[in-house]
């Protein structure tokens, strides 16, 4: 915040591993030298008492040996040090030291030295008071208006005020309702003690009221004895400040008025002596200490406030006048006259950094050299700027926002899937049927280059695949360590996952503090969820994949899934998933085609994807690089739309069940209230069948909760099947239109935006918004579509008709040559809008009618999805009859 730092005049470090607090620092002429110079008195929780008199040779010098006047170990922790007229019969200043169970008053004196070692200082114990209660803090002053001497008031941790009249104990009083002790101060003008209670209230108690109130020693007596022992202790005034207080200070620079300053956790308050707020200031940083002192302006008060950002702020009332940087966080701050420096600021940190500083700046003696003037060629500068901007744009396109340098150098992650199943399956609580469920072991290996702490490994697989353990934590205390963890994967439910890929994510922080994330993917074998099955030549759903190479024997592609090894099994193979569904794979003997068929449309996805993956691996091993797949059949929109309708129907059922459950719960609580009223009535009254109604409502609530739970389970399964079908649709559209990897990624982002499906944000409205964005931008036909405005809200639609129309329109425009892109350099003249908050695109009436007519043609017949069409005039989107 500030350009200026506190100018170091003198500094030192006190002891080793000692602790200090706000009461451990005091400035006063403790040795009564009479020269007007203050000494620095510091006490620590370790029991050390030190007195300093700084004499730096030049500004910024550290402590010299002669600067330390006295150092003595008092054994008990020192809570607070104060200097005042604490000894009777004299007005000399004495030092009061507060321990947890003792109050000691010392006299500090110096003896002139006769040798070069200098003067000698010593302390002498004048008197001490042993405390019956554990002390917290103390304050002093001329209580009751006494002249020429100071009395001491000590507050215990249980809220008792103990008053000492120098060598004798006066009385003790308990503060009403005290729970935790707060800061304590004495106001001489009003002769009252001011503290902050645990109720976050500033409270003022008159000394006279304390003196005549009930004696604290008689607190445990009977009520009759209490009434006769004194008056009741009442508060003079109180003010709720709404936060805990760190310190209180009373400022009185004239006899007409005094101010009470209270430092809170986020604010500091200035109160009048009657408890009214004079002003308050909200602080930007968490404060640690403060000190009000006199101002040069009439009617204003300056305040030093230290905070936990190593800053010292100087306020004039509520106006910030100066801000300076400190080398430590101050817990106590004082202002005094040291040697030849008047108004020195003395700060003390909790670990013993003691510094005397002053405010100001040092003049800079550096002068910038003169630069030779020359004429600038603005045309050349403009050309150079454009070239640099072009280079920056290309670098950002190639590398992305975050630099990739050294991202994986600190830690290397690798995954290995076991080729064989576990000897003893780790599958537990499975719901797959009668088939034995195998499990397979995956090992993740981490190797670090530097020391890394709290490295977290998380593993994720697609449900219903589950892991025996999915979270690991590592500590790499030395470089070049290798850690390996293993876990098992198995199928838990009776439906199939959308993907067989798993993802291991490692998160850690580099030694510089920069967080990093590394991902490592692994592929699970198909045999984990699939068994060899009997092939079937007839099925409800079929797709055909064309290739540009001769067909490969299915036995060589799927060596573990053949029932027999004769020639009949070379071109046909059956698969049976653990859930019970079957898929048949056929390879053409004469053409370069493969057909996948099944009774369930979504079951085609995994086998189709595995076939293409294994074909690519097979031809890569053969050294063939121009292998390609294609799809020339009709896009199976009707089967896909049936899955969408089923998923949407379950969402609507879930909403209805939730509404019914809410209504029955309200009814159940209303009946409970009626019954409770009847039972509390003193005169018995008939229940009027309320108990029967309560029992019936309870059964309805339980039945609705079970139905809702079953619907949520069915919805989750339906969403998994919908994702499998969506993957298959994206694959077929990509092969049909020969889309690039970037275009396929855009299509996946549009059709698969969610990992989880919820009632608040569902798949239908999210996909509809994304497809509408594509139709408005890169697939738009006219400027009228580009000018349509989008809404920023996503709500569940009434039905799926608009979504199905937009999907049909997307396929139609891709078939007519449209291409997917997200760059502003695309040929389509649109303004890019991110698809995160898009609503459905409102089509015109003409376009709606044209889409409906086109949809009736598209959805005529899609039960058999073969690619045996050879007529070029037929659109790939139109149905092909067998």
N, C-alpha and C positions, 0 to 999 in steps of 0.2 A: 504493500500500500504506500509506503513512504520511501522516498529516495534517500533519506537521511538515516544514519545509524547513530546510536548513542556514543558519544565520544568517551572512550575509556580513559579515566584519570588515574585509577588505581584498582587492582583486582587481585584476588587470591582464591585458592581452593582450600576449604576447611577439611582436614582429616581425610580418612579413607572410608568409604561406604557408610557415612553418617547421614542421618535424615533430619530435616528441619521443616518447620511450619510457620504460619504467619505470626505466632506469638514469640518466636525465637530471636527476633531482631529488635534492638532498641538503640536510640541515639541520645546521649546526654553527657553533661560534664560530670561524670560519675565520681571523679576523684576530687571535685571541688577546687579545681585549679584557679578558677576565676578569670581566665584569659578569654573566655567566650568561645572556646573551641570544644566541639562535641567529640566524644569517644564512641566507638562502635562496640556495642555489647552483643554477643551472639551466644546462645545456648543451644545445645543439640539434644536429640533424643538419646544419644549415647551417654549423656551426663557430662559433657565437656563444656566449660564456660571459658570464653575467650573475650579479651578486650583489646581492641586495635586503636592505634592513633596513626593514621597514614601520613607519611612524609615522602612522597615520590620526588625523585631528583628531576625527572622530566615526565611529561604526560604519557600515560600508558605503561609506566613501570609496574612490575609486579611487586609483591610484598617483600620487604626487607626484614631482616631479623629484628631490628630495633622497632619495627612497626607494631609488633606483637607485645603489648604491655604485660599481659597476664594470660596464662592458660592453666586451668586447674580442672581436675576430674572430680566431680561431685558424686559419682557413682549412680545416683538415681537419675532417670530421664528428666530433662528440663522441659516443661510445658510452656512456660512464659517467663519473660524477664521484663521488669519495669523499674524505673528510677523515680524516687520521690522522697518526701520528708516523712520517713517511716519510723524514726526513733524519737522518743519523747525527750524533752529538755533541750533540743537543738533543732535548728532549721537547716542543718547540713543535708545534702542529698545522700541517700543510701540506696543500695541495690536490693530489690526483692526478687527472689527466685522461687518459682512455683514448681514443685514436684507433684507427682500423683498423690502422695499421701503426706506431704510436708510442705510448709511454707517457711523459707529461710530469708532473713534480712542480714545483709553484709554491709560493712563499710570498706571502701576501696581507698587506699592511701599509697603514696609514693615516697621513696627515700632517695635523696640525692646521692649519686654515686661518686666515690672518690677516685675511681680508676676509669679507664677508657670504655669499660663495658656499659656505662650509662646508668640511668636511674633504675631503681628496683621498685616493683609494685607488689602489693600483697593485699589479701582480703581477710577480714576478721568477722567472725560470726557474732552478730549483736544479739539476736534471739531467733527462736524458731517455734513454730506451732505444728504439732502433730495432728493431722486431720483424721476424723473418724470416718469420713466418706471420701471416695475417690474424686479428685478435683478434675475439672475440665478447663476452666479459664478464670481470669480474675480481672478486676478493674479497681481503680483507686481514685480518691478525691477527698475534698473537704466535706464529708457527709454531715448533714445537719447544720451547715454553716460554720463549722469550727474554723479557727484562724491559726495559721502557722504550722499546721501539721496535716498529714494525709492519712486517711483510713483506707483499709483494704477490704474488698468484698470478693469472696471466692464462690464460684458456682460449681456444684458437684454434678456428676453425671446423672443423678436421679432428680435434679431440679431443685436443690436446696441452696439458698443463699446464706453464706456464713460471713458475718461482719466482724472484723478485728480492729479494735482501737489500739493500734500499735502493739504493745507487748501483751495486751489482754484480749480475751475472746468476749465479744459483746453479746451477740445473739445469732440464732439461725432460723430461717423461715423457708417453708416449702412454697414454691410457686403453684398456684392452683392449676390442675389439669396438665401438669408437666409430664411429658413423655421422653423427649430427647432434649438435651441442652443446646441452646443456640448462642450466638455471639452476645456479649454483654458490654454495656457502656454506661457511664455516669454523666448526667447533665447537671452542672453546678448551678445553672441559672434557675432551674425548676426543682433542684434537689431531688432528683428521681433517677431510678435505674431503668434502662431501656434494653429490651431483649426481643428476640424473635422466637416464638413458640413453635412447637411441632405442628400446630394448626396453620402455619404460614401467616401468622399475625404478628405485627409489631405491637408490643405491649409495654406500657409505662407504669411503674410502681413508685409511689412516693416513699421517700425514706422514713418519714414520720409514720405512714401507714404500716410499713414493715416493722418499725420499732415497737409499735403498740399492738401488733397483731398477735395471733396465737403462737405460742412458743413451739418450735419444731420438735423439741425434746418431748413434748406432751402430745405428739400426734397420735400415738397409739392408745391414749386414755379414752375413758368413756365419754359419752356425749355430755353428761352433766359437768365433768371436769373441763371439757373443751369450752363450754359456755362461760365458765368462770375464769379462764386463763387469759383472755384478751379479746380484742376485736377481730372480726373476720377480715382476712386479707382480700382486698378488692383491687381491681385494676383501675388506674387513673384514666387511661384512654387506650384504645386499640385500633389497629388499621390492618385490614386484610390485603396483603400484597400478592397472594396467589403463587408464591414460589419460596423455596428455601433461601435463607440469607447466608452469605459467606462472611460478612463483617459489618460492624456498625461503628460509626465515628461521629462524635459530637463536635461541631465547629461553632465557636462563639468569638467573634472578633470585636464585638462591642457589648456593652451591658444592656442594650435595648432589645436585642433579639439573638437567638441561637438557632442553628439548623441541625437536624438529625439526618445523617447520610446513611443509607442502607444499600449494600451491594448484594443484589440477587444473582440468580443463575443466568439470567438473560437481560436484566434491567438494573439500573441503579436509581434510587429514589432520594429526593430531598424533601424532608418533612419540616413543618414548623414545630415549635416546641409544644404545641397543643395537639399534634397528631394529624393536622391537615397537610395535604400534599402541596408542596411548593412547586415542584416540577419532577418529571421522571424522564429517563432516556432509555430507549431500547438499544441494546448493544448488538453489534454485528457478529462478535466473536465471544466465545465462552470466557468470562473473566476469571482471574486467579487471585488478584489482590487490588486494593485501592487506597488512596490517601488524599483527603481534601486538605487544601492549604489556602492561605489568603491570596487574593487577587489584587492587582494594581488598579483595577477598575472599581469604582464605588458601587456597592450593592451586588457584586458578583463574587463567586467562589470558584477557584480552580480545583480540578480533581485529576490526580494521576490514577489511571486504571491500567493494570497489566493483564494480559490475556494469554491463552494457551497457544497463540501463534507467534510467541516471542516478540510481541509488540507492546509498546508503552504509549498509551494515548493520553493526551492532555486536553481536558474539556474546560471551557469557561461556561459554567452552568450546563446547557445542553449543546453548546457549539464546540465542535472539534477544532482545536487551535493548532495542534501539532501531533505528529505520529513519528515514533522513532523505533528503530530495530534494536533488540537486545540479543546477546549471544545465548540466552537461556530463558526458561519460563520462570518468572518471578513468583514467589509465594508470599513475599513480604517486601514492602517498599517504604522508605523513610526519606525525609529531607532534613539536612542539617548543615552546620558550618564546620568544615574540616580544614585545618591548617590555614591556607590562604584562599580557599575556595568557598565562597558563600553560596548557599542553595544547592549543595551537591546532592545528587539523587543516589541513594544507596539501595541496592536490590539484592535479594538473597533467593537462591533457588532451593528446591527440595533436596538436592544432592550436594549442597555446600558451596556453590559458586557465589562468592561475595564480590560485588563490583560497585565502585564509586564512579559515577559518570556525570556528564553535563550535556546539555542540548546545544546544538549548533553544527556548523560545517567547517571543514578545512578548505582554504582556497586552493584551487587547482592552478599549478604553475605551468601546465602544458598549453602550448599555443599551436594550433593547427598550421602547417606550412601553407603558403599561398600556392594555389593551383594555377598553372599556366592557362590562360584563357584561349580558347580556340573555337572556331565556328563549327556548329553541328550540322551534319548533312541528314536532314530529317527523312529523306527518301530512303537512304541506306539503312537508317535505324528502323524504319517501318518494314522494310524487306527482311531484315534480320529478325525482327520480332515475329513476323509471320512464319518464318522457317522454324524458329524455336517453338512456337505454338503447335506447328505441325508435328515436330518431333515428340513433344509432350503428349499430344493426342495419340500418336502411334504407340508410344510406350504404355500409356494407360490402357489401350485396347489389348495389348499383348500380355501385360502382367496383371491387370486388374487393379483394384484399389490398394490392396495390401501387398507389400513386396514379399517375394517368395524366398529371399536369400536367407540361408541358415535356419530355415524353419524346421527341418528334420535332422539337423546336425547334432542337436543336443540329445536326441532320443531316437532310437530306431525300433520299429514295431513290426513284427512278422507273425503270421498265423499259419498253422498247419492242421489240417483235418486228417484224422486217422483214416487209413484205407479200409479198416475193418470195424465191425460193430464191437461194442463192449462185451466182454465175456459174460458179465452179469449186467442185465439191463438196469439202468438207473431210473426208468420210467415209473412214476408213482401217481396214483389217483387219476389214471387215464380213463377216458370215456370214448373209446374207439370201437368197442364191440368185443368179439371173440378172438380177433387176431392178436398174436403177441406183438407188443410194441418194442422195437429195438431202440437203443440209444447209441450215439457216436460221440467220441471224445474230440474236442478241439483244444489245441494248445496255443497260447499267445506268449510270445517271447519279446521281452523288452531289454534293450541294451543302451545304457547311457554313456555319454561322453564327458559330462561334467556332473557335479554334485547337484542333485535335485531332491526336493522334499515334497511330501504329500502329493505324489503322482497318483491320479485316480484313473482307473480303467473301467469303462462301462461297455457292456456287450448287449446288442439288440438283435433279435431275430423276429421274423414275421409271425404273428399268432396264426394258428394255435400251436406253433412250435414254442417250447419253453426251455429254460436253462436251469441247471442245478444251482448255479450261482452266477449273478450278472454284475456284481460290483466287487472291485479289488482296490486296495490302497498299498502303495509301495513307498519305501524310503531309500533313496540311493545316496548313501552317505559318502561313498568314495567313487571316483570316476571308473569307467570301464567295468561296470558290474552288469551281470546278466541275470535276469529273473524270468522264470517261466511259470505260468499258471495253467491249469487245465480245468475243463468243465465239460459236462455232457449235455447234448441236445436231443430232444425227443418230441414226438407228436402227442399232444394231450387230448385234443377233441377229434370229433369224427368228420370234420371237413378239412379241406386242403388249404395250405397257405398260399398267399399270392406270389411269393418269391422264395427261392432257396438260398438267397444271399444273406449273410450275416454281416454285421458291422461292429467293429471294435473301435471305440473312441477313447483316446488317452488325453487327459487335460493336465497341464502342469504350468508352472511359472518358471521362467528362465532366471538365472542368478541376478539379472538386472531388474527383475520384477515384472517383465512383460509376460502376459499369459499366452500360452500356446495350446493348440489342439491338433492332434494327429489322428487320422482315420486309417484303419486297415480293414479291408473287406475280405471275407472268405466265403467260399461256395460249398454248400452242403450237398452230399450226393442224393440223386433221385431215389435210390433204394431205401433211404431213411423213411419215406412216406409212401412208397409204392412197391408192389409185389408183382411177379409175373402172373398174367391172367390169360384167360381163354379169349382169343380174338373173335370178333363178331363182324360179319360182312354187312350187316344192316344196322343203321343208327339214325337217330332223329336229326343230328347236327353233323355236318361235314364241311371241312375246308380243304382246299388243295393248294399246295405250295409248289411253284415251278422253280427249277434251277437251270443253270447253263452247263451242267456237267452230267455225266452218266450216273445213273442211280448207284448208290452204295449198298452193299448187303447190310440189312438191319442187324444181323448177328455180330458184325464187326463194329457197328455203331453202339449197340446196346448188348454187350456180351453177357451181362448178368440177368437178362430178362427173357431168355428163350427157354421154353419148356422142352423142346426137342431140337436136335441139331440136323435134321434132315432138310432136304431141299424145299419142302413145303413151307418151312419157317423162315426162309431167307427173305421173302418179300412181304410177310405179314407178321405182326407181333401184337400181343395183347398186354395191357397194363391194368392192374387193379389197385386202386388207392386203398389205404387202410380204412378210410371211411366207408368203402363199399362200392363206389362208382367205378366204372370201367371205361377205358379208352383203347381204341384200336388204331394201329399205325400200319399203313399199306404203302409199299413202294411199287411204282409201275415197272413192268418188265420191258416195255417198249419205249415209253417216253421218259422224260426227265422230271417226273412229278412224284410227290409224296402226298398222301391223303391221311388226314387225322379225323376220326369220327368218334362220337360219344353220344350218350343219351342226354347229358347235361352240357349246355353251351359253355359254361365257365370252366369245365374240366378240360377243355381243349387247350387252354393257355399253357400250362406247365409242360405238356408233352411237345407242343409246337415250339416253344422257346428252347426246350432241351434238344430237340431235333436240329434246329438251326445252329445252336451253339456247338453241338458235336460234329455237324457237317463242316463248320468252319475250322474246327480243330483238326479234323481228318485231312482236309485239303491243305492246311498249313503244314502239316507234317509231310505231306507229299511234295511240298515246294510249289504248290499252285496258288497264285496270288489273285487271279481274276475270278474266283468263285463268287457268284451272286445269286440271291434268291429274289423271287418276285411273286406277286399275287395278281391274278387276272380275273378272279371271280367277282361276284357281287358282294358288296360290303354288307355283312349281316346286321343291318340296323334293327329289323323287327325283333330278333332274339335279344338284342342288347336293350331295346326299349322295354321288353317284358321284365327284365331284371330291374331296370330303373323303376318301373311301376310297382313292383313288389317291394322294393326298398322304401319307396315313398309311402306306400300304404302302411307299412310298419311304423314309419315316423308319425303318420296321422293317428294311428291306433295308440301310439305312446302318448300323444298329446291328450287324446280323449280319456285314456286311463288315468293320467295325472289329474285332469280336471275332476273326474269322478272321485278319485281318492281324496282330493282336497275337500270336495263337498262332504263326503262321508266323515272326514276327520273333523270338520266344523260341526257337523251334526252330533258326532260322538262327544265332543267337548261340551256342547250345549246340554245334552242329556246328563252328563256328569255334573254340571253346575246345578241343574234342577234337582237331581238326587241328593247332592250335598246340602242344598237348601232344605229339602224335606227331612234329612237326617239330623240337621242342626236345630230344627224346630222343636221347642219344648213340648208342644201338644202334638201327639201322634196323628198322622194323616195318611190316608191310603196312597200308595205309590202310583195308582192309576196306570199300571202296566209299563211304567218307565224302566223297570228292570228287564222286562222282556224286550223292549225296544233297544235298550243298551246292549243286550246280548246279541240281538240281530244285527245292530250296526257294527259291533265289533267283528262279527263273522264276515260282514261285507268288506270291512277295512282290510282284514287279513286276506280275503279272496282277491281283492283288487290289488293289494301289494304283491301277491304271488303272480297274478296275471301281468302286472307291470314288469316284474323281474323276468318273467318268461319272455315277454315282448322285447325287452332290452337285449336278452341273449339272442333271440331270433334276429333282431336288428343288427347286432354285431356280426353274426354269421352272414346275413344278407349283404352287409357292407363289404365283408371279405370277398364274397362271390362277385359282387359288383366290381371290386378292384381288379379281380382276375379277368373278368370280361373286358374291363377298360384297357388293361394291358394288352389283351388280345386285339382289341379294336385299334389301338395305337400301332401295334406291329403290322396289322393288315393294311392300314392306311399308309404307313411308311413304305411297305413293299409295293403297294398298288401305285403310289405316285412317285416312288423312288426318292423319298425325302432324305435330305442330308442329316447328319447327326445333330446339328444345331436346330433344324426345323423339327426333328423328332423330340428334342428337349423342350421346345416351345409347346408342342402338342401335349407332352406329359405334364408340363406345368399347368396347362389349361384343364386337363381332364383329371389330374390327380393332385389337387392342391392341398388336401387334408390327409393327415395321418390317422386322425380319429374323427368320428362322426358324432355330433351332439345335436340336441334339439335347438340350442341357441344358434349354432352355425352348422348347417348341414351341407351335404355334398351337392344337392340339386341347385340351390341358389348360388353357391360359390362357382360351380362349373358354368352355370348360365351367365353369370357376370363375366367370367373369363372369356367364354366364347363370344359373347356380345362385344367385348373389347376387340377381339380379333376381327370380327365382322365389320366393326366400325373403322378399323385402322388398315391393317395390311391386306384384308380381304374385301375392302369396300369397293362398290361399283360406281358410286356417284358421290358428289360433294354433299348431297342432301343427307346421306348417312353419316358423313364425317361431322356434320354440323349438329348432330343430335347431342343433347346434354345427358349426363349420367347422374344418377342419384348416389349418395354416399352411404345408403343403408341397404343391408342385406336382410330380407325377411323371407320366411318360408312361403313358397308359392301355394296357390290354391290347388293346382294340379300340375302335371308334367307336360302338358301339351306344348307350351311355349319352348321349354327346354328341348323337346324332341324336334320341334321345327327348326330351332337354331342349329342343332347337330346335323340335321338333314341339309340345311343351307350351307353349313361349313363343308360338308363332303361335296356338295354340288359345285361350290366355287373352287375347291381344290381340283375337282375333275375338269373344270374349265380353264385351268392354267394358273390359278392363284397360288401364291407362295407365302409361307409364314416367315415373318422377320420382326425384330424389335428395334431395328436401327432407323434413325431419322433420315439416313441416306437412301432409303428404299425408294422404289419407283413410285409407290402410291403416295400422293401428296397429302398426308395426314399429319395432324399434330399428336404426338405420343401422349398417352395417358396411361399411367400404371394401372394394372388390372386389380389392385388390391381393393378398391372401393367402388366397383362398377355395378350398376344394376342391369337388368335385362334391356336389350335394345328394343324400343317400341317400333315395330314395323308398321308400315302404311297398310291401308286396307287392301290396296291392289296386290301388294307383295304378300300379305297374309293369305289372300285367296289363291295366288299362284303357288304358294308353298303347300297349301292344302291340296290343290289339284296334283302337285308333284308328289306329295306324300301318298296319295291314293294309288299312284302308279308305282311308287317305290315299294309299298308294303303289300303287294299282291301275293307273292309267294317267296319265302326265304327259308323253307325248311331244309332244302338240300342245297348246300353252298359249294358247288363244284366250279371249277375253272375250265370247263370243257366247251366254252363258247368260242366260236371262231368267226362270228359275224361282226365286222368292225363297226357297223352302224349302231349297234346296241350300246347304250351307255353302261359303264361298269356299275352304276348305282341302281340300274333297273333290275327287276326280278327276272330270273331265267327259269322257265319251267323245265321239268325233266323230260 
